[in-house]
């Protein structure tokens, strides 16, 4: 099929949009202190922040998969009333300022929070300003990305396979495990990658709910923020690491996106 030529009036604003989005990333690469990169990356604080970021983002993704996949199934397959309201509530963190999310988590899990007070009084466990708080904050912000992706995959999946399994005597749980889950596995994988990348880059909710303590709650975005105030070169290098992760995430999802949009590679 022959592709239509781009109308001339669209070329200039499109070029400006590309420049606006790409030039800051180019500047990050051009202005990077490349001779100092190995030394800056081997500093103890950088290693701690990187390890904490990778571990907490992975844990947040695992929690999101365990909780988010069933939630996506409820939104896509269940006929329960109020699904539209539930979907709106689930997707609120997508548009909610992360700092507000951190404040909301405080009101629930803080020492005087709705759940946190009971948790502290009965078990002595406090969540804020701990590594657990980092995972909780990242999960809160990132899980909706997985839910939206998996719900879309469930809606696009051919329900006739599930109907066939039901006619053969399979119960709903068996059908979900043996039929539905394999059908939407690419959607789950894509959602998990997006969730992981979003968790890795989380800043606002983390610094509000978990604080910025090196080795305990200081993730890579927080380390970038701190380094920008005392060592701009270190901030650039740390930003390059996060940029590389973002690009790698896009490359992993490239085929998934092109397959859904129908665009030829």
C-alpha positions in Angstrom: 0.0 0.0 0.0 1.4 3.4 -1.0 1.9 5.8 1.8 0.4 9.2 1.6 2.8 12.2 1.5 2.9 14.4 4.6 1.0 17.7 4.0 3.5 20.5 3.9 1.8 22.6 6.7 2.4 19.7 9.1 6.1 19.3 8.5 7.2 22.5 10.4 5.3 21.8 13.6 6.2 18.2 13.4 9.9 19.1 13.1 9.6 21.5 16.0 8.0 18.8 18.1 10.8 16.4 17.3 13.4 19.1 18.2 11.6 19.9 21.4 11.6 16.2 22.5 15.0 15.1 21.2 17.3 18.0 21.8 17.3 17.8 25.6 18.3 14.1 25.3 21.0 15.0 22.8 22.3 17.7 25.1 22.5 15.1 27.9 24.7 12.9 25.8 26.8 15.7 24.3 27.5 17.4 27.6 28.2 14.2 29.5 31.7 14.1 31.1 32.6 10.8 29.3 36.2 10.6 30.6 34.8 10.7 34.2 32.0 8.3 33.6 33.8 5.1 34.9 35.0 6.8 38.1 31.6 8.4 38.8 29.7 5.1 38.3 32.0 3.3 40.7 31.5 5.6 43.6 29.9 3.8 46.6 26.8 6.0 46.6 26.1 5.4 43.0 26.3 1.7 43.4 24.0 1.7 46.4 21.4 3.8 44.6 21.6 1.7 41.5 21.2 -1.6 43.4 18.3 -0.2 45.5 16.6 1.1 42.4 16.9 -2.3 40.6 15.8 -4.3 43.6 12.9 -2.0 44.6 11.6 -1.7 41.0 11.7 -5.4 40.5 9.9 -6.1 43.8 7.3 -3.4 42.9 6.8 -5.1 39.5 6.3 -8.5 41.1 3.7 -7.1 43.5 2.0 -5.3 40.6 1.8 -8.5 38.5 0.4 -10.6 41.4 -2.2 -8.0 42.2 -2.7 -6.2 38.9 -3.3 -9.2 36.6 -6.4 -10.3 38.6 -7.6 -6.7 38.8 -7.2 -6.3 35.0 -9.3 -9.5 34.6 -12.0 -8.1 36.8 -12.1 -4.9 34.8 -12.1 -6.7 31.4 -14.2 -9.8 32.0 -16.3 -9.3 35.1 -19.9 -8.1 34.8 -20.0 -6.6 38.2 -21.7 -3.3 38.6 -19.5 -0.3 39.1 -16.6 -1.4 36.9 -16.5 2.1 35.3 -16.0 3.7 38.7 -13.4 1.0 39.7 -11.5 1.6 36.4 -11.4 5.4 37.1 -10.1 4.8 40.6 -7.5 2.4 39.4 -6.2 4.8 36.8 -6.1 7.9 39.0 -2.4 7.3 39.9 -1.6 7.8 36.2 -2.6 11.4 36.3 -2.2 12.1 40.1 1.0 14.2 40.9 3.4 11.7 42.5 3.9 13.9 45.5 0.2 13.8 46.2 0.4 10.0 46.0 3.2 10.1 48.6 1.0 12.2 50.9 -1.9 9.8 50.4 0.3 6.9 51.3 1.3 8.7 54.5 -2.4 9.1 55.5 -2.9 5.4 55.1 0.4 3.8 56.2 2.0 6.5 58.4 2.2 6.1 62.1 -1.1 7.9 62.5 -2.6 6.6 59.3 -5.7 4.6 58.7 -3.8 1.3 58.6 -0.4 2.4 59.8 -1.5 3.2 63.3 -3.0 -0.2 63.8 0.0 -1.8 62.2 2.4 0.0 64.5 0.3 -0.7 67.7 -0.2 -4.4 67.0 3.1 -5.4 65.3 5.5 -2.5 66.0 6.1 -2.2 62.3 6.3 1.2 60.7 6.5 1.6 56.9 7.5 5.2 56.1 11.2 6.0 55.6 12.1 2.4 55.0 13.1 0.4 52.0 9.6 -1.2 52.1 8.2 2.4 51.7 10.2 2.7 48.5 8.6 -0.5 47.1 5.1 0.6 48.3 5.5 4.1 46.6 6.8 2.6 43.4 4.0 0.0 43.3 1.3 2.6 43.9 2.6 4.7 41.0 3.5 1.9 38.5 0.8 -0.7 38.9 -1.8 1.2 36.8 0.5 0.9 33.8 0.4 -2.9 34.1 -3.4 -3.0 34.7 -4.1 -0.9 31.7 -1.9 -3.0 29.4 -3.2 -6.3 30.6 -6.8 -5.1 30.5 -6.3 -4.1 26.9 -4.8 -7.5 26.0 -7.7 -9.2 27.7 -10.2 -7.2 25.7 -8.4 -7.9 22.5 -8.1 -11.7 23.2 -10.5 -14.0 21.4 -13.0 -15.1 24.0 -14.0 -18.1 21.9 -11.1 -20.1 23.3 -12.3 -19.5 26.8 -15.8 -20.5 25.8 -14.5 -23.7 24.2 -12.6 -24.5 27.4 -15.8 -24.0 29.4 -17.8 -26.3 27.2 -15.2 -29.0 27.7 -15.8 -28.8 31.5 -13.0 -26.5 32.6 -13.8 -24.3 35.6 -13.1 -20.6 35.5 -9.8 -20.9 37.4 -8.5 -23.6 35.1 -9.6 -21.6 32.1 -7.8 -18.6 33.4 -4.5 -20.5 34.0 -4.5 -22.7 31.0 -6.2 -20.5 28.3 -6.5 -16.9 29.3 -3.1 -16.3 30.8 -1.2 -17.8 27.9 -3.3 -15.7 25.4 -2.5 -12.4 27.2 1.1 -13.3 28.1 2.6 -10.7 25.7 0.4 -8.1 27.2 1.4 -9.1 30.7 5.1 -8.9 29.7 4.7 -5.5 28.0 2.8 -4.2 31.1 5.5 -5.6 33.4 8.3 -3.9 31.5 6.4 -0.6 31.5 5.7 -1.0 35.2 9.3 -1.7 35.9 10.5 1.3 34.0 8.0 3.6 35.7 9.0 2.2 39.1 12.7 2.7 38.3 12.1 6.4 37.5 9.7 7.2 40.4 10.7 10.3 42.4 7.8 12.3 43.9 6.0 9.6 45.9 9.3 8.0 47.0 10.9 11.2 48.4 7.6 12.1 50.1 6.8 8.7 51.6 10.2 7.1 52.0 12.6 10.0 52.3 16.1 10.3 50.8 18.4 8.2 53.0 21.6 6.8 51.2 21.6 3.0 51.2 18.0 2.7 52.5 15.7 4.8 50.4 17.9 6.8 48.0 17.1 5.5 44.6 18.6 6.6 41.3 16.2 9.5 40.7 16.7 10.8 44.2 20.5 10.4 43.8 20.3 12.5 40.6 18.4 15.2 42.4 20.9 15.3 45.2 23.9 15.2 42.9 22.6 18.1 40.8 23.0 20.4 43.9 26.6 19.4 44.6 28.1 17.7 41.5 26.4 18.4 38.2 28.7 16.0 36.3 27.6 13.2 38.6 23.9 14.1 38.0 24.5 13.9 34.2 26.1 10.5 34.5 23.3 9.1 36.6 20.8 10.6 34.2 22.5 8.8 31.4 22.0 5.5 33.2 18.3 6.1 33.5 18.2 7.3 29.9 19.8 4.0 28.8 17.3 2.0 30.8 14.4 4.0 29.2 15.8 3.4 25.7 16.2 -0.3 26.4 12.6 -0.5 27.6 11.4 1.1 24.4 13.4 -1.4 22.3 11.9 -4.3 24.3 8.4 -3.0 23.6 9.0 -2.0 20.0 7.5 -5.0 18.4 4.6 -5.0 20.8 3.7 -1.4 20.0 4.1 -1.9 16.2 2.0 -5.0 16.4 -0.8 -3.2 18.1 -0.7 -0.1 15.9 -0.3 -1.9 12.7 2.7 0.2 11.6 5.3 -1.5 9.5 8.8 -1.6 10.9 
